[in-house]
């Protein structure tokens, strides 16, 4: 299969690109190379004969038409998106432009390509989204997001992703475009851009800086190792039912405070301080506006229909992640000078 991956130089997108090449697929990586993208993320496959790179903006319809015509993909995996909630609070316009209008342009370009090819039933437009579109859950562990949970986005980021999800469903119902949708829980792992919680904690700990935790640290997330997610995404594009959505979760719920304490304990073992614990650096800071209390995914549908379930526990995944950051300092050092990295964002509301 030849797959057009949008956002393939980003965190999750690059994991998909690497895994797809390893599985023998051809990949066209379309990325605008904005602040969170890094071609080093795909350096391991850049010379593979099945890999091609196109620098383009998903909002640029002419560029998209050229890329579809030049590469004739069998499927699209649409990951390109603005994804940092704090940045969406400070600058929501970029999120609407990229996540809503960019998805619209991708759908139209894909539809034109699909029609021109004779509407092949085998074509797929796989839209990758987030569990944040469902809003916030109560503390009750029996309550989880399912594919039928009503949408209730509460940040500019999640609202923009909800909008893009609705567009994808509409293009399937109205035009017959063969689509698959997935909504995932919080990802983590190698190549995670250093503005998100886990890399912030690792890198601040190593630098002797405060480890910031929003509010009282009780917010709960379901953590999904990025390579497990990549496997699930490729399974969905290969075998998912047209018009169906699949929730992808790590089955690893942890509060932010629990997560940070686990990271500190791992660092205490792998890179011990001269005195004390990294946990001594934990600092509670003013909460994010509209901070959702809990996310948790019920992944029963993808498990029962496609046979996928996560293979990595959060403890195993955090060990791997910490080890990767300790071994790849040149990668993250080069990104720390990028706009906004290391600053507290999302406090302008």
C-alpha positions as CSV (number, residue, x, y, z in Angstrom):
1,X,0.0,0.0,0.0
2,X,1.2,3.5,-0.8
3,X,0.2,5.8,2.1
4,X,0.2,9.6,2.1
5,X,0.9,10.6,5.7
6,X,0.3,14.2,6.7
7,X,2.3,15.5,9.6
8,X,4.8,12.7,9.1
9,X,7.7,14.8,10.6
10,X,5.8,15.3,13.9
11,X,5.7,13.1,17.0
12,X,2.9,10.5,16.2
13,X,3.2,11.0,12.4
14,X,6.9,10.0,12.4
15,X,6.2,6.9,14.4
16,X,3.6,6.0,11.8
17,X,6.1,6.6,9.0
18,X,8.8,4.5,10.6
19,X,6.4,1.7,11.3
20,X,4.8,1.8,7.9
21,X,8.1,1.5,6.1
22,X,9.1,-1.3,8.5
23,X,6.0,-3.2,7.4
24,X,6.8,-2.8,3.7
25,X,4.4,0.0,2.8
26,X,5.4,2.9,0.6
27,X,5.1,6.3,2.3
28,X,4.8,9.8,1.1
29,X,5.4,12.1,4.1
30,X,3.7,15.5,3.7
31,X,4.7,18.0,6.3
32,X,4.8,21.8,6.4
33,X,7.8,21.7,8.8
34,X,6.3,24.1,11.3
35,X,7.7,24.6,14.8
36,X,7.0,21.1,16.2
37,X,8.2,19.1,13.1
38,X,11.7,17.6,12.8
39,X,13.0,15.6,9.9
40,X,15.5,13.9,12.3
41,X,12.4,12.0,13.5
42,X,12.4,10.1,10.2
43,X,16.1,10.1,9.4
44,X,16.2,6.3,10.0
45,X,14.0,5.7,6.9
46,X,14.9,8.8,4.8
47,X,17.0,6.7,2.4
48,X,14.5,3.9,2.0
49,X,13.4,3.5,-1.6
50,X,9.8,3.4,-0.4
51,X,10.0,6.8,1.3
52,X,9.3,10.2,-0.3
53,X,9.0,13.6,1.4
54,X,6.9,16.6,0.3
55,X,7.1,19.9,2.1
56,X,3.6,21.5,1.8
57,X,0.9,23.1,3.8
58,X,-2.4,21.1,4.1
59,X,-4.2,24.4,3.5
60,X,-2.6,24.8,0.1
61,X,-5.1,23.0,-2.3
62,X,-2.9,23.4,-5.4
63,X,0.1,21.8,-3.6
64,X,-2.2,19.0,-2.4
65,X,-3.5,18.3,-6.0
66,X,0.0,18.2,-7.3
67,X,1.1,15.7,-4.6
68,X,-1.9,13.4,-5.1
69,X,-1.3,13.4,-8.9
70,X,2.5,12.8,-8.5
71,X,2.3,10.0,-6.0
72,X,-1.2,8.4,-6.6
73,X,-1.6,7.1,-3.0
74,X,-3.9,4.2,-2.0
75,X,-4.7,5.7,1.4
76,X,-4.3,8.9,3.4
77,X,-3.4,9.0,7.0
78,X,-4.2,12.5,8.1
79,X,-2.3,13.4,11.3
80,X,-1.2,17.0,10.5
81,X,-2.6,19.2,13.2
82,X,-1.9,21.8,15.8
83,X,-2.1,19.9,19.0
84,X,-0.9,21.8,22.1
85,X,-3.8,22.9,24.3
86,X,-1.8,25.7,25.9
87,X,-0.9,27.1,22.5
88,X,-4.6,27.0,21.5
89,X,-5.5,29.1,24.4
90,X,-3.0,31.8,23.5
91,X,-3.7,31.6,19.7
92,X,-6.8,29.8,18.7
93,X,-6.9,31.1,15.1
94,X,-4.0,28.9,14.0
95,X,-5.8,25.8,15.3
96,X,-9.0,26.7,13.3
97,X,-7.0,27.4,10.2
98,X,-4.9,24.2,10.3
99,X,-7.2,21.7,12.0
100,X,-10.5,22.7,10.4
101,X,-9.7,24.4,7.1
102,X,-6.6,22.2,6.6
103,X,-8.8,19.1,7.0
104,X,-11.4,20.5,4.6
105,X,-8.7,21.0,1.9
106,X,-7.3,17.5,2.5
107,X,-10.8,16.0,2.1
108,X,-11.5,17.9,-1.1
109,X,-8.1,17.0,-2.6
110,X,-8.6,13.3,-1.6
111,X,-12.1,13.3,-2.9
112,X,-11.0,14.7,-6.3
113,X,-8.2,12.1,-6.5
114,X,-10.6,9.3,-5.5
115,X,-13.2,10.4,-8.1
116,X,-10.5,10.8,-10.8
117,X,-9.4,7.2,-10.1
118,X,-12.9,5.9,-10.6
119,X,-14.0,5.8,-6.9
120,X,-12.0,2.7,-5.9
121,X,-13.5,0.9,-2.9
122,X,-10.1,0.1,-1.6
123,X,-9.2,3.8,-1.1
124,X,-9.1,5.1,2.5
125,X,-9.0,8.5,4.1
126,X,-8.0,7.8,7.7
127,X,-8.5,10.8,10.0
128,X,-6.6,10.6,13.3
129,X,-8.1,12.6,16.2
130,X,-8.1,12.8,20.0
131,X,-10.2,11.7,23.0
132,X,-10.3,15.4,24.0
133,X,-13.3,15.9,21.6
134,X,-15.4,14.1,24.2
135,X,-14.8,16.5,27.0
136,X,-14.2,15.7,30.6
137,X,-15.1,12.5,32.6
138,X,-16.0,12.1,36.3
139,X,-13.7,10.2,38.6
140,X,-15.8,7.0,38.4
141,X,-13.5,4.4,36.9
142,X,-16.5,2.6,35.4
143,X,-17.2,5.6,33.1
144,X,-15.0,5.8,30.0
145,X,-15.2,7.3,26.5
146,X,-16.7,5.1,23.8
147,X,-17.2,5.7,20.1
148,X,-20.8,6.8,21.0
149,X,-19.9,9.3,23.6
150,X,-21.4,12.7,22.7
151,X,-18.9,15.4,21.7
152,X,-18.2,18.0,24.3
153,X,-15.0,19.9,23.5
154,X,-13.8,22.4,26.0
155,X,-10.7,24.0,24.6
156,X,-9.9,25.7,21.3
157,X,-7.8,22.7,20.4
158,X,-10.4,20.1,21.1
159,X,-13.1,22.2,19.4
160,X,-11.0,22.4,16.3
161,X,-10.4,18.6,16.3
162,X,-14.1,18.0,16.9
163,X,-14.9,20.2,13.9
164,X,-12.5,18.2,11.7
165,X,-14.1,14.9,12.8
166,X,-17.5,16.2,11.8
167,X,-16.2,17.2,8.4
168,X,-14.7,13.8,7.8
169,X,-18.0,12.1,8.7
170,X,-19.9,14.5,6.5
171,X,-17.7,13.8,3.5
172,X,-18.4,10.1,3.9
173,X,-22.2,10.5,4.2
174,X,-22.5,13.2,1.5
175,X,-19.9,12.1,-1.0
176,X,-19.3,8.5,-0.2
177,X,-15.6,9.1,0.5
178,X,-14.3,5.9,2.2
179,X,-13.2,7.1,5.6
180,X,-12.0,5.6,8.9
181,X,-11.7,7.7,12.1
182,X,-9.7,7.1,15.2
183,X,-9.6,9.0,18.5
184,X,-6.7,8.3,20.8
185,X,-5.6,9.0,24.4
186,X,-2.5,10.9,25.4
187,X,0.6,9.7,23.6
188,X,4.2,9.6,24.9
189,X,7.5,8.1,23.9
190,X,10.6,8.8,21.8
191,X,10.7,12.0,19.7
192,X,8.0,13.7,21.8
193,X,8.3,17.4,21.2
194,X,9.7,19.0,24.4
195,X,6.7,21.2,25.3
196,X,4.4,18.4,26.4
197,X,4.2,17.1,30.0
198,X,6.5,14.1,30.0
199,X,9.4,15.6,28.1
200,X,9.1,18.8,30.1
201,X,9.4,16.8,33.3
202,X,12.4,14.8,32.1
203,X,14.3,17.8,30.7
204,X,13.5,20.1,33.6
205,X,14.6,17.4,36.0
206,X,17.9,17.0,34.3
207,X,18.4,20.8,34.2
208,X,17.7,21.2,37.9
209,X,14.6,23.3,37.2
210,X,11.1,23.1,38.9
211,X,8.8,20.3,37.7
212,X,5.6,22.2,37.1
213,X,2.3,20.4,37.8
214,X,-1.0,22.2,37.0
215,X,-3.4,22.7,39.9
216,X,-3.1,19.9,42.5
217,X,-2.0,17.2,40.0
218,X,-5.2,15.2,40.2
219,X,-6.1,15.4,36.5
220,X,-6.2,11.9,35.1
221,X,-5.1,10.8,31.6
222,X,-4.9,7.5,29.8
223,X,-1.4,7.1,28.5
224,X,-0.6,5.4,25.2
225,X,2.9,4.5,24.1
226,X,3.4,6.1,20.6
227,X,4.6,2.9,18.9
228,X,1.6,1.0,20.1
229,X,-0.5,3.8,18.7
230,X,1.3,3.6,15.3
231,X,0.5,-0.1,15.1
232,X,-3.2,0.5,15.9
233,X,-3.4,3.3,13.3
234,X,-1.9,1.1,10.5
235,X,-4.3,-1.7,11.5
236,X,-7.2,0.7,11.2
237,X,-6.2,2.0,7.8
238,X,-5.6,-1.6,6.5
239,X,-8.6,-3.4,8.1
240,X,-11.0,-0.8,9.6
241,X,-14.6,-0.8,8.4
242,X,-15.4,2.1,6.2
243,X,-17.4,4.8,8.0
244,X,-16.4,3.4,11.4
245,X,-14.6,5.1,14.2
246,X,-12.3,3.4,16.7
247,X,-11.1,4.6,20.1
248,X,-7.5,3.8,20.8
249,X,-6.5,3.8,24.5
250,X,-3.5,2.7,26.5
251,X,-5.5,1.2,29.3
252,X,-3.0,3.1,31.6
253,X,-4.8,5.8,33.6
254,X,-2.6,7.9,35.9
255,X,-3.0,11.2,37.6
256,X,-0.5,13.8,36.5
257,X,1.0,13.8,40.0
258,X,1.4,10.0,39.9
259,X,2.9,10.2,36.5
260,X,5.5,12.8,37.5
261,X,6.5,10.9,40.6
262,X,7.0,7.7,38.5
263,X,9.2,9.7,36.1
264,X,11.2,11.0,39.1
265,X,11.7,7.5,40.5
266,X,13.0,6.3,37.1
267,X,15.4,9.2,36.8
268,X,16.6,8.6,40.4
269,X,17.7,5.1,39.2
270,X,18.9,6.0,35.7
271,X,20.6,9.3,36.4
272,X,20.8,9.8,40.2
273,X,21.3,13.3,41.6
274,X,24.3,14.1,43.9
275,X,21.8,14.5,46.7
276,X,18.0,14.0,47.2
277,X,15.4,13.0,44.6
278,X,14.1,14.6,41.5
279,X,10.7,14.6,43.2
280,X,12.1,17.4,45.4
281,X,11.8,19.7,42.3
282,X,8.0,19.2,42.0
283,X,6.2,22.5,42.0
284,X,2.5,23.1,41.8
285,X,1.5,26.0,39.5
286,X,-1.7,27.8,38.6
287,X,-4.0,25.5,36.7
288,X,-4.7,25.7,33.0
289,X,-8.0,27.5,32.1
290,X,-10.8,24.9,31.5
291,X,-8.5,22.0,32.4
292,X,-10.4,18.7,31.8
293,X,-10.5,16.5,34.9
294,X,-10.2,13.1,33.4
295,X,-9.9,11.3,30.1
296,X,-10.2,7.5,29.8
297,X,-10.9,5.4,26.7
298,X,-12.8,2.1,26.4
299,X,-10.9,0.4,23.5
300,X,-13.3,-2.6,23.3
301,X,-14.3,-1.9,19.6
302,X,-10.8,-2.0,18.2
303,X,-9.9,-4.9,20.4
304,X,-12.9,-7.0,19.4
305,X,-13.1,-6.0,15.7
306,X,-9.4,-5.6,14.7
307,X,-7.7,-7.6,17.5
308,X,-5.5,-4.7,18.8
309,X,-4.6,-3.9,22.3
310,X,-1.7,-2.0,23.9
311,X,1.5,-4.0,24.5
312,X,3.3,-1.6,26.7
313,X,2.4,-0.7,30.3
314,X,2.9,2.9,31.4
315,X,5.8,1.9,33.6
316,X,7.5,0.0,30.8
317,X,6.9,2.9,28.4
318,X,8.2,5.5,30.8
319,X,11.3,3.5,31.3
320,X,11.9,3.4,27.5
321,X,11.1,7.0,27.1
322,X,13.4,8.2,29.9
323,X,16.2,6.0,28.5
324,X,15.6,7.5,25.0
325,X,15.9,11.1,26.2
326,X,19.0,10.3,28.1
327,X,20.6,8.7,25.0
328,X,19.5,11.4,22.5
329,X,20.5,14.8,24.0
330,X,21.5,16.3,20.7
331,X,18.0,15.8,19.3
332,X,16.2,17.6,22.2
333,X,18.9,20.3,22.6
334,X,18.3,21.4,19.0
335,X,14.6,21.9,19.7
336,X,14.8,23.8,22.9
337,X,15.5,27.1,21.1
338,X,12.3,26.9,19.1
339,X,9.5,29.5,19.7
340,X,7.6,28.9,22.9
341,X,9.6,25.9,24.1
342,X,10.3,26.2,27.8
343,X,7.8,29.0,28.4
344,X,4.5,28.7,30.3
345,X,1.8,29.0,27.7
346,X,-2.0,29.1,27.9
347,X,-2.3,31.7,30.7
348,X,-3.9,34.5,28.7
349,X,-7.5,33.4,29.1
